[in-house]
Amino acid sequence: MKYEDEITQLIANSGMAKSYAMEAIFEAKKGNFEKAYEVLDLAKESFLNAHNIQTKLIKKEIEGSTVELNLLMVHAQDHLMMSMAIRDLAVEIVELYKAIN
């Protein structure tokens, strides 16, 4: 897979993880906890896909291959870190809504 394709997949999977996490919050707010947990699982899966791509790129660099740092890569890393933070918060928010109900 080409470098740009890997970065695009990193962005896409990170974006899906964030979207699923937000959907979980919306479902929990409506009291649909089963659905909230389902989409949290999807968020985790998407995040892990993105993280695996990042790990692959890091491994290439450790092995001596040059990994170009450009604006697209910075953008991808931003998406990955944001998806991680939102997913972690979504887990807590879903639990808060569940406790309230």
Biopython code that builds the backbone (N, CA, C, O; Angstrom):
import numpy as np
from Bio.PDB.StructureBuilder import StructureBuilder

atoms = [
    (1, "MET", "N", (0.851, -1.174, 0.000)),
    (1, "MET", "CA", (0.000, 0.000, 0.000)),
    (1, "MET", "C", (0.898, 1.240, 0.000)),
    (1, "MET", "O", (1.892, 1.308, 0.723)),
    (2, "LYS", "N", (0.524, 2.207, -0.823)),
    (2, "LYS", "CA", (1.306, 3.435, -0.902)),
    (2, "LYS", "C", (1.158, 4.244, 0.394)),
    (2, "LYS", "O", (0.157, 4.151, 1.104)),
    (3, "TYR", "N", (2.189, 5.034, 0.667)),
    (3, "TYR", "CA", (2.237, 5.854, 1.873)),
    (3, "TYR", "C", (0.989, 6.736, 2.002)),
    (3, "TYR", "O", (0.385, 6.807, 3.072)),
    (4, "GLU", "N", (0.607, 7.406, 0.911)),
    (4, "GLU", "CA", (-0.561, 8.285, 0.947)),
    (4, "GLU", "C", (-1.842, 7.502, 1.221)),
    (4, "GLU", "O", (-2.751, 8.002, 1.884)),
    (5, "ASP", "N", (-1.911, 6.286, 0.713)),
    (5, "ASP", "CA", (-3.073, 5.431, 0.963)),
    (5, "ASP", "C", (-3.141, 5.024, 2.435)),
    (5, "ASP", "O", (-4.219, 4.977, 3.027)),
    (6, "GLU", "N", (-1.982, 4.732, 3.012)),
    (6, "GLU", "CA", (-1.948, 4.379, 4.441)),
    (6, "GLU", "C", (-2.421, 5.554, 5.287)),
    (6, "GLU", "O", (-3.190, 5.378, 6.232)),
    (7, "ILE", "N", (-1.964, 6.738, 4.948)),
    (7, "ILE", "CA", (-2.380, 7.922, 5.699)),
    (7, "ILE", "C", (-3.882, 8.163, 5.541)),
    (7, "ILE", "O", (-4.574, 8.499, 6.502)),
    (8, "THR", "N", (-4.366, 7.987, 4.325)),
    (8, "THR", "CA", (-5.801, 8.170, 4.085)),
    (8, "THR", "C", (-6.615, 7.175, 4.900)),
    (8, "THR", "O", (-7.655, 7.530, 5.456)),
    (9, "GLN", "N", (-6.151, 5.937, 4.973)),
    (9, "GLN", "CA", (-6.835, 4.926, 5.786)),
    (9, "GLN", "C", (-6.762, 5.268, 7.277)),
    (9, "GLN", "O", (-7.710, 5.024, 8.023)),
    (10, "LEU", "N", (-5.646, 5.826, 7.697)),
    (10, "LEU", "CA", (-5.497, 6.269, 9.088)),
    (10, "LEU", "C", (-6.532, 7.343, 9.399)),
    (10, "LEU", "O", (-7.184, 7.298, 10.442)),
    (11, "ILE", "N", (-6.681, 8.302, 8.503)),
    (11, "ILE", "CA", (-7.665, 9.378, 8.693)),
    (11, "ILE", "C", (-9.088, 8.821, 8.675)),
    (11, "ILE", "O", (-9.903, 9.168, 9.528)),
    (12, "ALA", "N", (-9.383, 7.963, 7.709)),
    (12, "ALA", "CA", (-10.735, 7.417, 7.572)),
    (12, "ALA", "C", (-11.142, 6.601, 8.801)),
    (12, "ALA", "O", (-12.245, 6.763, 9.322)),
    (13, "ASN", "N", (-10.248, 5.725, 9.259)),
    (13, "ASN", "CA", (-10.568, 4.909, 10.434)),
    (13, "ASN", "C", (-10.684, 5.745, 11.698)),
    (13, "ASN", "O", (-11.532, 5.478, 12.550)),
    (14, "SER", "N", (-9.843, 6.744, 11.818)),
    (14, "SER", "CA", (-9.929, 7.638, 12.973)),
    (14, "SER", "C", (-11.242, 8.411, 12.958)),
    (14, "SER", "O", (-11.889, 8.572, 13.992)),
    (15, "GLY", "N", (-11.625, 8.882, 11.789)),
    (15, "GLY", "CA", (-12.886, 9.609, 11.662)),
    (15, "GLY", "C", (-14.081, 8.738, 11.996)),
    (15, "GLY", "O", (-15.018, 9.191, 12.653)),
    (16, "MET", "N", (-14.056, 7.500, 11.552)),
    (16, "MET", "CA", (-15.146, 6.567, 11.880)),
    (16, "MET", "C", (-15.202, 6.301, 13.383)),
    (16, "MET", "O", (-16.284, 6.243, 13.968)),
    (17, "ALA", "N", (-14.042, 6.141, 13.999)),
    (17, "ALA", "CA", (-14.012, 5.908, 15.448)),
    (17, "ALA", "C", (-14.656, 7.075, 16.183)),
    (17, "ALA", "O", (-15.442, 6.877, 17.110)),
    (18, "LYS", "N", (-14.323, 8.281, 15.768)),
    (18, "LYS", "CA", (-14.905, 9.474, 16.396)),
    (18, "LYS", "C", (-16.415, 9.521, 16.176)),
    (18, "LYS", "O", (-17.173, 9.798, 17.106)),
    (19, "SER", "N", (-16.843, 9.253, 14.961)),
    (19, "SER", "CA", (-18.275, 9.279, 14.648)),
    (19, "SER", "C", (-19.049, 8.236, 15.455)),
    (19, "SER", "O", (-20.119, 8.526, 15.990)),
    (20, "TYR", "N", (-18.508, 7.036, 15.537)),
    (20, "TYR", "CA", (-19.156, 5.992, 16.334)),
    (20, "TYR", "C", (-19.221, 6.383, 17.817)),
    (20, "TYR", "O", (-20.232, 6.141, 18.477)),
    (21, "ALA", "N", (-18.168, 6.973, 18.329)),
    (21, "ALA", "CA", (-18.161, 7.383, 19.733)),
    (21, "ALA", "C", (-19.242, 8.426, 19.989)),
    (21, "ALA", "O", (-19.949, 8.361, 20.995)),
    (22, "MET", "N", (-19.368, 9.378, 19.088)),
    (22, "MET", "CA", (-20.405, 10.399, 19.243)),
    (22, "MET", "C", (-21.791, 9.770, 19.134)),
    (22, "MET", "O", (-22.703, 10.146, 19.871)),
    (23, "GLU", "N", (-21.954, 8.823, 18.228)),
    (23, "GLU", "CA", (-23.237, 8.130, 18.104)),
    (23, "GLU", "C", (-23.580, 7.395, 19.400)),
    (23, "GLU", "O", (-24.741, 7.366, 19.809)),
    (24, "ALA", "N", (-22.591, 6.811, 20.035)),
    (24, "ALA", "CA", (-22.822, 6.114, 21.306)),
    (24, "ALA", "C", (-23.354, 7.083, 22.362)),
    (24, "ALA", "O", (-24.257, 6.740, 23.124)),
    (25, "ILE", "N", (-22.798, 8.279, 22.403)),
    (25, "ILE", "CA", (-23.284, 9.284, 23.358)),
    (25, "ILE", "C", (-24.737, 9.631, 23.056)),
    (25, "ILE", "O", (-25.559, 9.687, 23.971)),
    (26, "PHE", "N", (-25.063, 9.863, 21.792)),
    (26, "PHE", "CA", (-26.436, 10.218, 21.411)),
    (26, "PHE", "C", (-27.409, 9.089, 21.758)),
    (26, "PHE", "O", (-28.519, 9.341, 22.227)),
    (27, "GLU", "N", (-26.986, 7.844, 21.524)),
    (27, "GLU", "CA", (-27.849, 6.708, 21.856)),
    (27, "GLU", "C", (-28.059, 6.588, 23.369)),
    (27, "GLU", "O", (-29.167, 6.313, 23.829)),
    (28, "ALA", "N", (-27.006, 6.794, 24.122)),
    (28, "ALA", "CA", (-27.126, 6.726, 25.581)),
    (28, "ALA", "C", (-28.034, 7.829, 26.102)),
    (28, "ALA", "O", (-28.814, 7.616, 27.031)),
    (29, "LYS", "N", (-27.930, 8.992, 25.509)),
    (29, "LYS", "CA", (-28.778, 10.120, 25.909)),
    (29, "LYS", "C", (-30.254, 9.772, 25.732)),
    (29, "LYS", "O", (-31.101, 10.204, 26.514)),
    (30, "LYS", "N", (-30.556, 8.979, 24.684)),
    (30, "LYS", "CA", (-31.939, 8.548, 24.429)),
    (30, "LYS", "C", (-32.320, 7.326, 25.270)),
    (30, "LYS", "O", (-33.467, 6.879, 25.234)),
    (31, "GLY", "N", (-31.362, 6.788, 26.024)),
    (31, "GLY", "CA", (-31.630, 5.610, 26.842)),
    (31, "GLY", "C", (-31.421, 4.293, 26.115)),
    (31, "GLY", "O", (-31.757, 3.237, 26.652)),
    (32, "ASN", "N", (-30.877, 4.330, 24.910)),
    (32, "ASN", "CA", (-30.618, 3.122, 24.124)),
    (32, "ASN", "C", (-29.214, 2.591, 24.428)),
    (32, "ASN", "O", (-28.295, 2.731, 23.621)),
    (33, "PHE", "N", (-29.070, 1.988, 25.589)),
    (33, "PHE", "CA", (-27.743, 1.579, 26.038)),
    (33, "PHE", "C", (-27.184, 0.391, 25.267)),
    (33, "PHE", "O", (-25.975, 0.306, 25.055)),
    (34, "GLU", "N", (-28.040, -0.515, 24.849)),
    (34, "GLU", "CA", (-27.555, -1.654, 24.061)),
    (34, "GLU", "C", (-26.919, -1.143, 22.763)),
    (34, "GLU", "O", (-25.828, -1.570, 22.387)),
    (35, "LYS", "N", (-27.610, -0.231, 22.092)),
    (35, "LYS", "CA", (-27.083, 0.349, 20.859)),
    (35, "LYS", "C", (-25.826, 1.162, 21.151)),
    (35, "LYS", "O", (-24.878, 1.130, 20.367)),
    (36, "ALA", "N", (-25.805, 1.884, 22.259)),
    (36, "ALA", "CA", (-24.625, 2.680, 22.636)),
    (36, "ALA", "C", (-23.398, 1.784, 22.780)),
    (36, "ALA", "O", (-22.317, 2.129, 22.305)),
    (37, "TYR", "N", (-23.563, 0.646, 23.429)),
    (37, "TYR", "CA", (-22.430, -0.268, 23.600)),
    (37, "TYR", "C", (-22.015, -0.897, 22.266)),
    (37, "TYR", "O", (-20.831, -1.140, 22.033)),
    (38, "GLU", "N", (-22.981, -1.155, 21.402)),
    (38, "GLU", "CA", (-22.655, -1.700, 20.082)),
    (38, "GLU", "C", (-21.766, -0.735, 19.298)),
    (38, "GLU", "O", (-20.759, -1.138, 18.716)),
    (39, "VAL", "N", (-22.148, 0.536, 19.290)),
    (39, "VAL", "CA", (-21.360, 1.487, 18.507)),
    (39, "VAL", "C", (-20.047, 1.844, 19.204)),
    (39, "VAL", "O", (-19.087, 2.238, 18.543)),
    (40, "LEU", "N", (-19.995, 1.711, 20.525)),
    (40, "LEU", "CA", (-18.703, 1.863, 21.204)),
    (40, "LEU", "C", (-17.744, 0.759, 20.756)),
    (40, "LEU", "O", (-16.549, 1.002, 20.585)),
    (41, "ASP", "N", (-18.266, -0.446, 20.566)),
    (41, "ASP", "CA", (-17.428, -1.538, 20.050)),
    (41, "ASP", "C", (-16.937, -1.225, 18.640)),
    (41, "ASP", "O", (-15.786, -1.501, 18.302)),
    (42, "LEU", "N", (-17.817, -0.645, 17.818)),
    (42, "LEU", "CA", (-17.404, -0.255, 16.471)),
    (42, "LEU", "C", (-16.351, 0.851, 16.521)),
    (42, "LEU", "O", (-15.414, 0.867, 15.722)),
    (43, "ALA", "N", (-16.514, 1.770, 17.463)),
    (43, "ALA", "CA", (-15.521, 2.837, 17.640)),
    (43, "ALA", "C", (-14.168, 2.244, 18.006)),
    (43, "ALA", "O", (-13.134, 2.659, 17.483)),
    (44, "LYS", "N", (-14.185, 1.275, 18.906)),
    (44, "LYS", "CA", (-12.936, 0.633, 19.314)),
    (44, "LYS", "C", (-12.282, -0.078, 18.136)),
    (44, "LYS", "O", (-11.070, 0.013, 17.945)),
    (45, "GLU", "N", (-13.084, -0.784, 17.351)),
    (45, "GLU", "CA", (-12.563, -1.506, 16.194)),
    (45, "GLU", "C", (-11.944, -0.542, 15.175)),
    (45, "GLU", "O", (-10.854, -0.791, 14.661)),
    (46, "SER", "N", (-12.638, 0.544, 14.892)),
    (46, "SER", "CA", (-12.113, 1.534, 13.943)),
    (46, "SER", "C", (-10.841, 2.175, 14.474)),
    (46, "SER", "O", (-9.882, 2.375, 13.730)),
    (47, "PHE", "N", (-10.835, 2.498, 15.771)),
    (47, "PHE", "CA", (-9.639, 3.079, 16.366)),
    (47, "PHE", "C", (-8.465, 2.105, 16.274)),
    (47, "PHE", "O", (-7.353, 2.509, 15.933)),
    (48, "LEU", "N", (-8.700, 0.839, 16.572)),
    (48, "LEU", "CA", (-7.618, -0.148, 16.501)),
    (48, "LEU", "C", (-7.093, -0.306, 15.078)),
    (48, "LEU", "O", (-5.893, -0.490, 14.874)),
    (49, "ASN", "N", (-7.982, -0.234, 14.100)),
    (49, "ASN", "CA", (-7.534, -0.272, 12.705)),
    (49, "ASN", "C", (-6.596, 0.900, 12.417)),
    (49, "ASN", "O", (-5.539, 0.727, 11.809)),
    (50, "ALA", "N", (-6.992, 2.082, 12.857)),
    (50, "ALA", "CA", (-6.157, 3.268, 12.657)),
    (50, "ALA", "C", (-4.835, 3.130, 13.411)),
    (50, "ALA", "O", (-3.773, 3.449, 12.877)),
    (51, "HIS", "N", (-4.907, 2.662, 14.634)),
    (51, "HIS", "CA", (-3.706, 2.513, 15.458)),
    (51, "HIS", "C", (-2.744, 1.511, 14.831)),
    (51, "HIS", "O", (-1.528, 1.702, 14.879)),
    (52, "ASN", "N", (-3.281, 0.442, 14.243)),
    (52, "ASN", "CA", (-2.423, -0.550, 13.586)),
    (52, "ASN", "C", (-1.678, 0.054, 12.402)),
    (52, "ASN", "O", (-0.515, -0.273, 12.165)),
    (53, "ILE", "N", (-2.340, 0.928, 11.666)),
    (53, "ILE", "CA", (-1.674, 1.613, 10.553)),
    (53, "ILE", "C", (-0.564, 2.501, 11.087)),
    (53, "ILE", "O", (0.540, 2.520, 10.544)),
    (54, "GLN", "N", (-0.856, 3.232, 12.147)),
    (54, "GLN", "CA", (0.162, 4.096, 12.755)),
    (54, "GLN", "C", (1.350, 3.254, 13.222)),
    (54, "GLN", "O", (2.501, 3.630, 13.001)),
    (55, "THR", "N", (1.079, 2.134, 13.857)),
    (55, "THR", "CA", (2.143, 1.256, 14.344)),
    (55, "THR", "C", (2.994, 0.735, 13.192)),
    (55, "THR", "O", (4.217, 0.645, 13.305)),
    (56, "LYS", "N", (2.342, 0.392, 12.085)),
    (56, "LYS", "CA", (3.052, -0.075, 10.893)),
    (56, "LYS", "C", (4.003, 1.008, 10.380)),
    (56, "LYS", "O", (5.144, 0.716, 10.022)),
    (57, "LEU", "N", (3.539, 2.244, 10.345)),
    (57, "LEU", "CA", (4.376, 3.357, 9.888)),
    (57, "LEU", "C", (5.544, 3.602, 10.848)),
    (57, "LEU", "O", (6.662, 3.872, 10.410)),
    (58, "ILE", "N", (5.290, 3.509, 12.134)),
    (58, "ILE", "CA", (6.348, 3.690, 13.126)),
    (58, "ILE", "C", (7.390, 2.583, 12.978)),
    (58, "ILE", "O", (8.593, 2.834, 13.050)),
    (59, "LYS", "N", (6.915, 1.360, 12.772)),
    (59, "LYS", "CA", (7.825, 0.224, 12.599)),
    (59, "LYS", "C", (8.724, 0.427, 11.375)),
    (59, "LYS", "O", (9.918, 0.134, 11.422)),
    (60, "LYS", "N", (8.142, 0.930, 10.278)),
    (60, "LYS", "CA", (8.944, 1.211, 9.083)),
    (60, "LYS", "C", (10.064, 2.192, 9.403)),
    (60, "LYS", "O", (11.201, 2.017, 8.964)),
    (61, "GLU", "N", (9.735, 3.212, 10.161)),
    (61, "GLU", "CA", (10.739, 4.227, 10.497)),
    (61, "GLU", "C", (11.815, 3.644, 11.404)),
    (61, "GLU", "O", (12.997, 3.936, 11.226)),
    (62, "ILE", "N", (11.425, 2.834, 12.361)),
    (62, "ILE", "CA", (12.396, 2.197, 13.256)),
    (62, "ILE", "C", (13.343, 1.298, 12.468)),
    (62, "ILE", "O", (14.527, 1.196, 12.789)),
    (63, "GLU", "N", (12.809, 0.645, 11.431)),
    (63, "GLU", "CA", (13.615, -0.251, 10.608)),
    (63, "GLU", "C", (14.492, 0.485, 9.610)),
    (63, "GLU", "O", (15.231, -0.141, 8.850)),
    (64, "GLY", "N", (14.413, 1.818, 9.608)),
    (64, "GLY", "CA", (15.302, 2.596, 8.757)),
    (64, "GLY", "C", (14.684, 3.224, 7.527)),
    (64, "GLY", "O", (15.343, 3.999, 6.835)),
    (65, "SER", "N", (13.436, 2.908, 7.241)),
    (65, "SER", "CA", (12.771, 3.546, 6.107)),
    (65, "SER", "C", (12.404, 4.977, 6.482)),
    (65, "SER", "O", (12.054, 5.270, 7.625)),
    (66, "THR", "N", (12.490, 5.837, 5.516)),
    (66, "THR", "CA", (12.117, 7.223, 5.746)),
    (66, "THR", "C", (10.604, 7.351, 5.647)),
    (66, "THR", "O", (10.005, 6.969, 4.642)),
    (67, "VAL", "N", (9.999, 7.884, 6.683)),
    (67, "VAL", "CA", (8.570, 8.163, 6.691)),
    (67, "VAL", "C", (8.425, 9.670, 6.615)),
    (67, "VAL", "O", (8.805, 10.397, 7.532)),
    (68, "GLU", "N", (7.866, 10.123, 5.502)),
    (68, "GLU", "CA", (7.758, 11.557, 5.244)),
    (68, "GLU", "C", (6.781, 12.207, 6.220)),
    (68, "GLU", "O", (5.646, 11.757, 6.378)),
    (69, "LEU", "N", (7.239, 13.259, 6.860)),
    (69, "LEU", "CA", (6.368, 14.037, 7.736)),
    (69, "LEU", "C", (5.882, 15.232, 6.930)),
    (69, "LEU", "O", (6.641, 16.153, 6.629)),
    (70, "ASN", "N", (4.600, 15.195, 6.590)),
    (70, "ASN", "CA", (4.003, 16.286, 5.833)),
    (70, "ASN", "C", (2.693, 16.684, 6.502)),
    (70, "ASN", "O", (2.300, 16.109, 7.517)),
    (71, "LEU", "N", (2.035, 17.659, 5.931)),
    (71, "LEU", "CA", (0.804, 18.155, 6.531)),
    (71, "LEU", "C", (-0.262, 17.064, 6.600)),
    (71, "LEU", "O", (-1.040, 17.020, 7.554)),
    (72, "LEU", "N", (-0.306, 16.188, 5.603)),
    (72, "LEU", "CA", (-1.284, 15.106, 5.608)),
    (72, "LEU", "C", (-1.046, 14.154, 6.777)),
    (72, "LEU", "O", (-1.998, 13.706, 7.416)),
    (73, "MET", "N", (0.216, 13.844, 7.061)),
    (73, "MET", "CA", (0.535, 12.977, 8.199)),
    (73, "MET", "C", (0.191, 13.659, 9.518)),
    (73, "MET", "O", (-0.337, 13.021, 10.428)),
    (74, "VAL", "N", (0.483, 14.938, 9.623)),
    (74, "VAL", "CA", (0.123, 15.679, 10.837)),
    (74, "VAL", "C", (-1.389, 15.651, 11.024)),
    (74, "VAL", "O", (-1.884, 15.456, 12.134)),
    (75, "HIS", "N", (-2.110, 15.846, 9.937)),
    (75, "HIS", "CA", (-3.574, 15.803, 9.967)),
    (75, "HIS", "C", (-4.064, 14.427, 10.438)),
    (75, "HIS", "O", (-4.987, 14.335, 11.247)),
    (76, "ALA", "N", (-3.450, 13.380, 9.934)),
    (76, "ALA", "CA", (-3.821, 12.018, 10.318)),
    (76, "ALA", "C", (-3.576, 11.773, 11.801)),
    (76, "ALA", "O", (-4.410, 11.173, 12.479)),
    (77, "GLN", "N", (-2.442, 12.231, 12.303)),
    (77, "GLN", "CA", (-2.128, 12.052, 13.722)),
    (77, "GLN", "C", (-3.104, 12.829, 14.601)),
    (77, "GLN", "O", (-3.493, 12.367, 15.673)),
    (78, "ASP", "N", (-3.492, 14.011, 14.135)),
    (78, "ASP", "CA", (-4.475, 14.812, 14.856)),
    (78, "ASP", "C", (-5.800, 14.058, 14.944)),
    (78, "ASP", "O", (-6.416, 14.002, 16.008)),
    (79, "HIS", "N", (-6.235, 13.486, 13.834)),
    (79, "HIS", "CA", (-7.479, 12.712, 13.833)),
    (79, "HIS", "C", (-7.386, 11.520, 14.774)),
    (79, "HIS", "O", (-8.330, 11.237, 15.512)),
    (80, "LEU", "N", (-6.268, 10.828, 14.754)),
    (80, "LEU", "CA", (-6.103, 9.648, 15.604)),
    (80, "LEU", "C", (-6.179, 10.021, 17.086)),
    (80, "LEU", "O", (-6.881, 9.368, 17.858)),
    (81, "MET", "N", (-5.469, 11.052, 17.474)),
    (81, "MET", "CA", (-5.470, 11.446, 18.888)),
    (81, "MET", "C", (-6.839, 11.962, 19.320)),
    (81, "MET", "O", (-7.279, 11.699, 20.439)),
    (82, "MET", "N", (-7.510, 12.695, 18.437)),
    (82, "MET", "CA", (-8.846, 13.189, 18.767)),
    (82, "MET", "C", (-9.829, 12.036, 18.915)),
    (82, "MET", "O", (-10.666, 12.043, 19.817)),
    (83, "SER", "N", (-9.732, 11.048, 18.032)),
    (83, "SER", "CA", (-10.647, 9.911, 18.129)),
    (83, "SER", "C", (-10.423, 9.136, 19.416)),
    (83, "SER", "O", (-11.372, 8.632, 20.016)),
    (84, "MET", "N", (-9.171, 9.040, 19.842)),
    (84, "MET", "CA", (-8.871, 8.348, 21.097)),
    (84, "MET", "C", (-9.495, 9.090, 22.278)),
    (84, "MET", "O", (-10.113, 8.478, 23.150)),
    (85, "ALA", "N", (-9.330, 10.395, 22.298)),
    (85, "ALA", "CA", (-9.864, 11.190, 23.406)),
    (85, "ALA", "C", (-11.396, 11.134, 23.437)),
    (85, "ALA", "O", (-11.996, 10.965, 24.498)),
    (86, "ILE", "N", (-12.014, 11.278, 22.273)),
    (86, "ILE", "CA", (-13.476, 11.269, 22.225)),
    (86, "ILE", "C", (-14.023, 9.904, 22.588)),
    (86, "ILE", "O", (-15.034, 9.809, 23.284)),
    (87, "ARG", "N", (-13.376, 8.848, 22.131)),
    (87, "ARG", "CA", (-13.850, 7.505, 22.481)),
    (87, "ARG", "C", (-13.748, 7.265, 23.979)),
    (87, "ARG", "O", (-14.672, 6.724, 24.586)),
    (88, "ASP", "N", (-12.633, 7.662, 24.579)),
    (88, "ASP", "CA", (-12.473, 7.492, 26.022)),
    (88, "ASP", "C", (-13.538, 8.268, 26.791)),
    (88, "ASP", "O", (-14.101, 7.758, 27.759)),
    (89, "LEU", "N", (-13.811, 9.482, 26.369)),
    (89, "LEU", "CA", (-14.853, 10.282, 27.021)),
    (89, "LEU", "C", (-16.236, 9.694, 26.774)),
    (89, "LEU", "O", (-17.085, 9.717, 27.665)),
    (90, "ALA", "N", (-16.471, 9.168, 25.574)),
    (90, "ALA", "CA", (-17.773, 8.582, 25.256)),
    (90, "ALA", "C", (-18.077, 7.398, 26.176)),
    (90, "ALA", "O", (-19.212, 7.232, 26.622)),
    (91, "VAL", "N", (-17.075, 6.588, 26.453)),
    (91, "VAL", "CA", (-17.275, 5.458, 27.369)),
    (91, "VAL", "C", (-17.762, 5.976, 28.717)),
    (91, "VAL", "O", (-18.707, 5.430, 29.286)),
    (92, "GLU", "N", (-17.133, 7.011, 29.224)),
    (92, "GLU", "CA", (-17.519, 7.575, 30.517)),
    (92, "GLU", "C", (-18.902, 8.229, 30.467)),
    (92, "GLU", "O", (-19.691, 8.090, 31.402)),
    (93, "ILE", "N", (-19.192, 8.935, 29.386)),
    (93, "ILE", "CA", (-20.490, 9.602, 29.266)),
    (93, "ILE", "C", (-21.623, 8.585, 29.171)),
    (93, "ILE", "O", (-22.681, 8.775, 29.772)),
    (94, "VAL", "N", (-21.409, 7.513, 28.422)),
    (94, "VAL", "CA", (-22.426, 6.456, 28.333)),
    (94, "VAL", "C", (-22.684, 5.897, 29.732)),
    (94, "VAL", "O", (-23.836, 5.702, 30.118)),
    (95, "GLU", "N", (-21.632, 5.644, 30.481)),
    (95, "GLU", "CA", (-21.808, 5.124, 31.844)),
    (95, "GLU", "C", (-22.533, 6.122, 32.743)),
    (95, "GLU", "O", (-23.341, 5.723, 33.581)),
    (96, "LEU", "N", (-22.255, 7.402, 32.578)),
    (96, "LEU", "CA", (-22.964, 8.426, 33.356)),
    (96, "LEU", "C", (-24.456, 8.441, 33.028)),
    (96, "LEU", "O", (-25.296, 8.488, 33.926)),
    (97, "TYR", "N", (-24.776, 8.401, 31.734)),
    (97, "TYR", "CA", (-26.196, 8.355, 31.347)),
    (97, "TYR", "C", (-26.868, 7.100, 31.896)),
    (97, "TYR", "O", (-28.017, 7.140, 32.336)),
    (98, "LYS", "N", (-26.148, 6.003, 31.865)),
    (98, "LYS", "CA", (-26.718, 4.753, 32.388)),
    (98, "LYS", "C", (-26.980, 4.868, 33.896)),
    (98, "LYS", "O", (-28.017, 4.420, 34.385)),
    (99, "ALA", "N", (-26.049, 5.463, 34.616)),
    (99, "ALA", "CA", (-26.226, 5.634, 36.062)),
    (99, "ALA", "C", (-27.396, 6.553, 36.384)),
    (99, "ALA", "O", (-28.125, 6.329, 37.351)),
    (100, "ILE", "N", (-27.567, 7.581, 35.575)),
    (100, "ILE", "CA", (-28.643, 8.538, 35.787)),
    (100, "ILE", "C", (-30.007, 7.874, 35.552)),
    (100, "ILE", "O", (-30.970, 8.116, 36.279)),
    (101, "ASN", "N", (-30.058, 7.037, 34.522)),
    (101, "ASN", "CA", (-31.322, 6.346, 34.209)),
    (101, "ASN", "C", (-31.550, 5.208, 35.183)),
    (101, "ASN", "O", (-32.557, 4.506, 35.088)),
]
sb = StructureBuilder()
sb.init_structure("model")
sb.init_model(0)
sb.init_chain("A")
sb.init_seg("    ")
for serial, (resi, resn, name, xyz) in enumerate(atoms, 1):
    if name == "N":
        sb.init_residue(resn, " ", resi, " ")
    sb.init_atom(name, np.array(xyz, "f"), 0.0, 1.0, " ", f" {name:<3s}", serial, name[0])
structure = sb.get_structure()
